[in-house]
Amino acid sequence: MKLNSIELRNFRSYTKRSFDFDQTGNLLIGANGSGKTNLLEAIAYTSIGKSIRYHSDHDLVQIGASAFALTGEYQTDLMTNLKVYLSYDSKHKILKINDELMKQLSDLFARVKVIYCAPDDIGLINGSPRVRRQYFDMAISQIFPAYLGILRNYLHIVEQRNRLLKTTCQKAEKRVWDHRFVETLYALYPYRKHYLEMLNSQLAHSFAHLSGDFSEVQVRYVGVIRDALNQKFDSLKAHVEAMDNKEILCQRCLYGAHLDDFVFDMDGNNMRSFASQGQKRIAVIILKLIQAGLVTSQTGIKPILLYDDIFAELDSRHSERIRDLSSKDYQIFVASPKEDIMDIWGSMKVIRLGDDA
């Protein structure tokens, strides 16, 4: 799919601004603070209905304004037009697709695919488990929109169950919520397992073509429950019952998908401790490129790639390899404060951003 244009109203640093884009690719060049990242964040917002950088909707409203609105005009791979309108004020958020009001963000996930890459992505390796869970939940939802509903239901049940554990509850009442918890957990885990299997299959082949610095990179699932992704329903239920007293004492849920982690290994060692910063940066870029390929193969939709100043930390050899690995079938946006980015991506349309953004 391609983004033909976008209009921003009171979004971050933009009061009112429209942009028209080239369908092959666009270079966004401007000094730091010129609005490059804000523009990419707006583009990503029209694909997932929230900040790709985990800002609250309130924080996206321009200072002094009470609401923001975004309108993205897309062209699908079937050459049909797709208009996405999103607005937010302090009371509610509105999503319209082709001027039709939508009730669920999953409607947006199913139709628009955008993948955002930024220097902060190194936090997928160096950061907290929560950062990794947020990323993988988003990536899975792009391929399987139904996962988003299952995840929301699961998190709602975890919240209700935690409230119950803070009270003097009857065992029968707790068993009702235990059963709901196990049901949703059992429905959620297969999506994570399937995504990791597809991802690791691609990782096994990707790094050898990029750099001799890598021999084997894999993502490992670390559940609070041992071998969590392969547990049967009855074994999950038995684990719940075995944890009764400990959870009541701690007054919270002590295991499950909301506490599990994804760990990046290189040659069998945790990359967080053993890999260089350069290796980590390459790894997360490759992760996003594999994500793009999985979106294409599983949904039939070619995603849009957003590169937010990711080449500043890479040497020219690796930058050129990333360019070569970025399929020409994708519309690509590259943001940079430096003019020399045109040496790598010179065939793209150049959009210059400045203080008037």
C-alpha positions in Angstrom: 0.0 0.0 0.0 1.0 3.6 -0.4 0.3 6.9 1.4 -0.5 9.6 -1.1 -1.0 12.4 1.4 -1.7 13.4 5.0 -3.2 16.4 6.7 -2.3 17.3 10.3 -4.3 19.6 12.5 -3.0 20.6 15.9 -0.8 17.4 16.0 2.4 17.9 18.1 4.3 20.8 16.4 1.9 21.1 13.5 -0.9 23.6 13.6 -2.2 22.8 10.1 -0.1 21.2 7.4 -0.6 18.9 4.4 2.0 16.8 2.7 1.9 15.0 -0.7 4.1 11.9 -1.1 5.8 10.0 -3.8 4.7 6.4 -4.0 8.2 5.0 -4.2 9.8 6.9 -1.4 10.4 10.2 0.4 13.3 11.8 2.2 12.4 14.0 5.1 15.4 16.3 5.6 15.6 19.0 8.3 17.4 20.0 11.5 16.5 18.4 14.8 13.3 19.9 16.0 12.0 20.6 12.5 9.1 18.1 12.8 10.4 15.0 11.1 9.6 12.6 13.9 6.3 14.3 14.5 5.3 13.7 10.9 6.4 10.1 11.0 4.5 9.6 14.2 1.4 11.1 12.6 1.7 8.6 9.6 2.1 5.7 12.0 -0.9 6.9 14.0 -3.1 6.6 11.0 -2.2 2.9 10.9 -2.7 1.9 14.5 -4.8 4.6 16.1 -2.3 5.4 18.8 1.2 6.7 19.2 3.9 4.3 17.9 6.2 6.0 20.5 3.9 5.2 23.4 2.8 8.8 24.0 -0.7 9.3 25.4 -3.2 10.8 23.1 -3.4 13.9 25.3 0.4 14.5 24.8 -0.1 14.5 21.0 -2.4 17.6 21.1 -0.5 20.7 20.2 0.1 23.0 23.2 -2.8 25.5 23.4 -5.2 23.4 21.4 -8.0 21.1 22.7 -7.9 18.4 20.0 -6.0 17.0 17.0 -7.1 15.5 13.8 -5.3 13.5 11.1 -6.4 12.5 7.6 -4.4 10.0 5.6 -5.2 9.3 1.9 -3.9 5.8 1.0 -3.9 3.7 -2.1 -4.2 -0.1 -1.5 -2.3 -2.8 -3.3 -5.6 -3.4 -5.3 -5.4 0.2 -6.5 -8.4 1.4 -4.5 -8.5 4.5 -2.4 -8.6 4.3 1.4 -9.2 7.4 3.5 -8.4 7.2 7.2 -9.6 10.0 9.5 -8.7 10.1 13.2 -9.4 12.7 15.8 -9.0 13.0 19.5 -10.2 15.4 22.2 -10.3 15.0 26.0 -13.6 13.2 25.8 -13.3 10.7 23.0 -11.5 9.4 19.9 -13.1 9.1 16.4 -12.0 6.7 13.7 -13.5 6.9 10.2 -12.5 4.7 7.3 -13.8 6.0 3.9 -16.1 8.3 5.9 -17.7 5.4 7.8 -17.5 5.5 11.5 -15.6 2.6 13.0 -16.0 1.2 16.6 -12.9 -0.9 16.9 -9.2 -0.1 16.2 -8.9 -3.6 14.9 -10.7 -2.4 11.8 -7.7 -0.1 11.2 -5.1 -2.8 11.9 -6.7 -5.0 9.3 -6.4 -2.5 6.5 -3.4 -0.2 7.1 0.1 -1.5 7.7 3.0 0.8 8.7 6.3 -0.2 10.3 8.3 2.4 12.3 12.0 2.1 12.8 13.9 4.5 15.2 17.2 4.7 17.2 15.1 4.0 20.3 14.4 0.5 19.0 17.6 -0.6 20.6 15.4 -0.6 23.8 13.9 -3.8 22.4 17.1 -5.5 23.5 18.4 -3.2 26.3 15.0 -2.1 27.7 12.4 -3.6 30.0 10.2 -6.7 29.3 7.3 -4.3 29.0 8.9 -2.6 26.0 9.4 -6.0 24.3 5.8 -7.1 25.1 4.4 -3.9 23.6 6.4 -4.3 20.4 5.5 -8.0 19.9 1.8 -7.5 20.8 1.7 -4.7 18.1 3.6 -6.9 15.5 1.3 -9.9 16.1 -1.8 -7.6 15.9 -0.7 -6.3 12.5 -0.8 -9.9 11.1 -3.6 -11.2 13.2 -6.1 -8.4 14.0 -8.2 -10.8 16.1 -5.2 -11.0 18.5 -5.9 -7.4 19.6 -9.3 -8.3 20.9 -8.1 -11.3 22.7 -5.3 -9.3 24.3 -7.6 -6.6 25.4 -10.0 -9.1 26.9 -7.1 -10.9 28.7 -5.8 -7.6 30.2 -9.3 -6.7 31.3 -9.6 -10.0 33.1 -6.2 -9.6 34.7 -7.2 -6.2 36.0 -10.5 -7.6 37.4 -8.7 -10.6 38.9 -6.2 -8.3 40.6 -9.0 -6.3 42.1 -10.6 -9.4 43.4 -7.3 -10.6 45.0 -7.1 -7.4 47.0 -10.4 -8.3 48.7 -11.5 -11.0 51.0 -13.1 -13.0 48.2 -14.9 -16.4 48.3 -13.1 -19.3 46.7 -16.0 -19.9 44.4 -15.9 -16.4 43.0 -12.1 -16.6 42.6 -12.6 -19.9 40.6 -14.9 -18.1 38.2 -12.2 -15.5 37.4 -9.5 -18.1 37.4 -11.4 -20.0 34.7 -11.8 -16.8 32.6 -8.2 -16.0 33.0 -7.0 -19.5 31.9 -9.4 -19.4 28.9 -8.1 -16.1 27.6 -4.4 -17.0 28.3 -4.9 -20.3 26.4 -6.4 -18.4 23.5 -3.6 -15.8 23.5 -0.5 -18.0 23.7 -0.8 -19.8 20.3 -0.6 -16.4 18.5 2.7 -15.6 20.3 4.0 -19.1 19.6 3.1 -18.9 15.9 4.7 -15.5 15.4 7.9 -16.5 17.1 8.2 -19.6 15.0 7.8 -17.5 11.8 10.2 -14.8 13.1 12.9 -17.3 14.1 12.7 -19.1 10.8 13.4 -15.8 9.0 16.1 -14.8 11.5 18.0 -18.0 10.8 18.6 -16.8 7.3 18.7 -13.0 7.5 22.0 -12.0 9.2 24.4 -14.1 7.1 23.5 -11.9 4.1 24.0 -8.7 6.0 27.2 -9.0 8.0 29.8 -11.5 9.0 29.4 -10.2 12.6 26.5 -12.4 13.2 26.2 -16.2 13.1 23.0 -17.0 14.8 20.3 -14.7 16.3 17.0 -16.0 17.8 14.2 -14.7 20.0 13.5 -16.8 23.0 10.2 -16.7 24.9 10.7 -16.6 28.7 7.4 -17.2 30.5 6.8 -17.0 34.2 5.4 -20.5 33.7 8.0 -22.9 32.4 7.5 -23.7 28.7 4.5 -21.4 28.8 3.7 -21.4 25.0 3.3 -25.2 25.0 1.1 -25.6 28.0 -2.2 -27.4 27.7 -5.4 -25.9 29.1 -5.6 -28.4 32.0 -1.9 -27.8 33.0 -2.5 -24.0 33.0 -5.6 -24.5 35.1 -3.6 -26.7 37.5 -1.0 -24.0 37.8 -3.6 -21.5 38.7 -4.9 -23.6 41.5 -1.4 -24.4 42.8 -0.7 -20.7 43.1 -3.8 -19.9 45.1 -2.3 -19.1 48.5 0.7 -17.2 47.0 -1.5 -14.9 44.9 -3.9 -14.2 47.7 -0.9 -13.3 49.9 0.6 -11.0 47.3 -2.8 -9.7 46.2 -2.1 -9.8 42.5 -1.7 -12.1 39.5 1.8 -13.6 39.6 2.1 -15.2 36.1 0.7 -14.9 32.6 1.3 -13.2 29.2 1.3 -9.7 30.8 4.5 -10.7 32.8 6.3 -12.9 30.2 9.4 -11.7 28.3 11.0 -12.1 24.9 14.8 -12.4 24.9 17.2 -11.8 22.0 20.0 -14.4 21.9 23.1 -14.3 19.7 25.2 -17.5 19.5 23.2 -18.8 22.5 24.0 -15.7 24.7 21.7 -12.9 25.7 22.4 -10.0 23.4 21.6 -7.5 26.1 24.9 -8.5 27.9 27.0 -9.9 25.1 26.3 -8.0 21.9 27.9 -4.7 20.9 25.7 -1.6 20.4 26.3 -1.9 16.7 25.1 -5.5 16.6 22.0 -4.6 18.6 21.1 -1.7 16.2 21.5 -4.0 13.2 19.5 -6.7 14.9 16.4 -4.5 15.6 16.5 -3.1 12.1 16.5 -6.7 10.7 13.7 -7.5 13.1 11.6 -4.7 11.6 12.4 -5.9 8.0 11.3 -9.4 8.8 8.2 -8.0 10.4 7.5 -6.2 7.1 8.0 -9.5 5.2 5.7 -11.4 7.5 3.0 -8.7 7.1 3.3 -9.1 3.3 3.3 -12.9 3.2 0.5 -13.3 5.8 -1.9 -10.5 4.9 -1.1 -9.8 1.2 -0.6 -6.1 2.1 2.8 -4.5 1.5 3.5 -2.3 4.5 5.0 1.2 4.5 8.4 1.6 6.1 9.3 4.6 8.2 13.0 5.1 9.0 13.4 7.8 11.6 17.1 8.8 11.5 18.3 5.2 12.0 21.3 5.5 9.7 23.2 8.0 11.8 24.7 5.2 14.0 25.5 2.9 11.0 28.5 2.9 8.7 28.0 3.3 5.0 28.3 -0.4 4.3 25.6 -1.4 6.7 23.4 1.5 5.6 23.6 0.4 2.0 22.8 -3.2 2.9 19.7 -2.1 4.8 18.7 -0.1 1.8 19.2 -3.1 -0.5 17.2 -5.3 1.9 14.3 -2.8 1.9 12.1 -4.2 -0.8 11.4 -1.8 -3.7 7.8 -2.9 -3.4 7.5 -0.9 -0.2 6.9 2.8 0.1 9.7 4.1 2.3 10.1 7.3 4.3 13.6 8.2 5.5 14.0 11.1 8.0 17.5 12.6 8.6 19.0 15.9 9.6 21.9 15.4 7.2 22.0 16.1 3.5 24.4 13.1 2.9 21.5 10.7 3.3 20.8 11.5 -0.3 24.0 9.6 -1.2 22.2 6.4 -0.2 18.6 7.3 -1.0 19.1 9.9 -3.7 16.4 8.6 -6.0 13.6 9.5 -3.6 11.5 12.7 -3.4 13.0 15.2 -1.0 10.8 17.0 1.5 12.6 19.7 3.5 11.2 20.6 6.9 12.1 23.7 8.8 10.9 26.1 11.4 7.7 26.8 9.6 6.5 23.2 10.1 
